[in-house]
Amino acid sequence: MDRYCVRCGAALSSTWSTKTETSQWTRESGSTPSLVKETGLPTAKQPASGRAQNDAKSRFDALPITGSRIKPAIAIQTRVTRKHLATLLAGLLLLSFTLLLRSRYGPYISGPALAFIRNPAEILSEAAKVFVTDFTRWLDALTWTAFLLVFWPFIAIDLTRSLGKSAILLLDAAHKRIKPQARDPSFLPKVSVIIPAHNEEKTILASINSAMEADYPDKEVVVVDDGSKDKTYVLAKSYANRGSVKLLHRDVASGSKAGAMNHGLLFASGDVVVTVDADTLLEKSSLKQIVRMLDDPNVSAVSGNVRILRGEKGGNNLTVKLQAYEYVLSLELGRRFNSVIGSLLMISGAFGAFWKKDVRALGEYDMDTITEDFDITLKVRKLGKRLVFADKAVSWTFAPENWRDWRRQRIRWARGQAETLWKHRNIFRREGFDFMYVLAIYDMLLVDVMVPFMRFAWIFWLLFFYSSALLYVLLLMVLLYFATESVAFLTAGLLSPRKTDLRKAYLIPVMVLFYRPYYSLIRMKAYFDWILMKEIKW
């Protein structure tokens, strides 16, 4: 008689155990499962017969095996099916790569497997020599016309941008060193540092301490506890009792950082608003460095220089190090360059400064996007003034330590970017906006949104039209990306106020081969999520 588990509906063997006072699953003598519970059913040592067998059957049939009890088995089967699918796809890719190698280097990868086992080093060395020789001959025969035809996306987007940015920034740095820009030392408007917090008990004290210890004569710290369920409010209240900070508490969370910021603006008395995340730590001179950039009447907002301190749980694994590398390059090269040419479009919510009158005149923060910092930046930029980057205004934040949290963060950023660009789509029609503003928006649309899809299509185009020389093309592509990445990071490290950033150069291969391609896939997923209108919360 077939028997089934009363929990999950899985088929059981005919061997039952009669141990008492437990209902746990165990494994006895191999992999045969048994339900260890006193059921009165016959055991293998006491075979059932006659009336005893009928009684056991009736009691077993009376057990409630409902549809809900078999759901775990179905879920397990679904997960196994997904793994099988992933394994199948990986196998197909490996098979395709093997066939491609075999077509070109058959004599070295075919033949008896025993020969390879006996002397693998010699065979691999010979195959590598042949590959390098053939690759060198292919490079010699490659004409400039063929090179441009194959690598035009790399030349048009990556090469020109990396080398162009590096050259312009190095010239700008030399110019500022020869003729430094004068700043008014008496320019010290009152500053309101607003720290919105939602379940930030792990970092809120450190964030408040860094803001209070910042070297600035006229400042106030406003902490907004936006419906936290942990000890965020209790920890911050000790500072409020001493009069050190203004502590605002909301019993019900606003559901977004924008709502918390607007609540803080109601109680901010400073002329300048500095936004600081609850997991961000300011350096002692950061407030002075970021506020001093506002002495120019043509500047409406300033972006701080945000760096990675360590992981959210205190770790410093490869995931954290790659993000630290990414921050150095994106800020010291990308944001610095956009600030120099007047096309900066991002004031980080982790550390940024605005004139409070401008933010209020624009209706404060909107709650219809999940990237409120990008949204308020575009609104402030519509005033016609410049946004600048303060490289010496350094702050430190904590990064996700595992790829799951990293994916969630980056999907949120990319999706919020798409939402905000769509919201401000009137900029694309240049309705009264200056040329550099419109150009910067089109550049962001091209590089951040369209280029990931273009690169994906480019790879398939190479697979279809250059399959015979695909290995050579891919190798040359990787070498070119190594070169441009190295030039870009070297420039960022030289311009950085901390030259120790150059020590992260050993991460360049991982960035080129893994991080950036993977990030492109994450971006594409985020844009599809936005199109499908999947819900996401702060």
Order of alpha helices (4+ residues) and beta strands (2+ residues): beta-beta-beta-beta-alpha-alpha-alpha-alpha-alpha-alpha-beta-alpha-beta-alpha-beta-alpha-beta-beta-alpha-beta-alpha-alpha-beta-alpha-alpha-beta-alpha-alpha-alpha-alpha-alpha
